[in-house]
Amino acid sequence: MPPLQKKSLTSLIKEYGPALMLAVLLGTSLDLYFVGKNMYMFPIRPFPELLSFNIAFTFLGLPVLVLVYLTMMNKVTKWGKVGILLFLSLLMPIFERFSELFGLFAHSSEWKHIYSFFGYLVFFSFIFLFYRLTNKEH
């Protein structure tokens, strides 16, 4: 394993910034779509009179999660990548369920948590592919 190299803030922004921006845009778009279709809602959220989605998760939580995900994906083999992708995709419906228990998240009766598994599987796969495309040297 190569020694850890310190990267400048500029190089980190150049490396991860586009993928993080895409994650925020996709997360926001998907939340607006599904909230608009009454598939789920965020009963407790910042600025409820202005926004129908949870800006704290979409603009803070999701980018941090994606940054950790991309960092981990850079450190493992091909099978490790598959494992991380499946693990995170399985973990997200569990987090959703806990969010529901705390009143932060609510689904319609038509929603199935398997939708979240497959949705996050596609989301994280797409984000990683985009990251790879924007960082050919990695």
Summary of the structure (lengths in Angstrom):
residues: 138
radius of gyration: 16.2
end to end distance: 14.8
largest distance: 50.8
contacts: 348
relative contact order: 0.15
helix: 67%
strand: 3%
